[in-house]
């Protein structure tokens, strides 16, 4: 049993592509070109910034004061080393030391 398309060249593939590339033949999309460990260029289709989704490049950082503040807040994992927490820990240490001294000096 023979296939319908046997002996015919492959049909051109058309349709919408990801990452902002124009519709049409995906093999014509611009390529990323980032060098891999072997020195070969990356064959993935590029996004509008010129790199693929794997090699998107370094972050340009926050552009506004609000963006900078959001970044700072997202970097706080637990708050243990903030100024307020350091001060609270210091007060707790002093309180514990005072309590231990009072227990030791208390009559039995």
Secondary structure, 3 states (H helix, E strand, C coil): CCCCCCCCCCCCCCCCCCCCCCCCCHHHCCECCCECCCCCECCCECCCCCCCCCCCCCCCCCCCHHHHHHHHHHHCCCCCCCHHHHHHHHHHHHHHHHHHHHHHHCCC
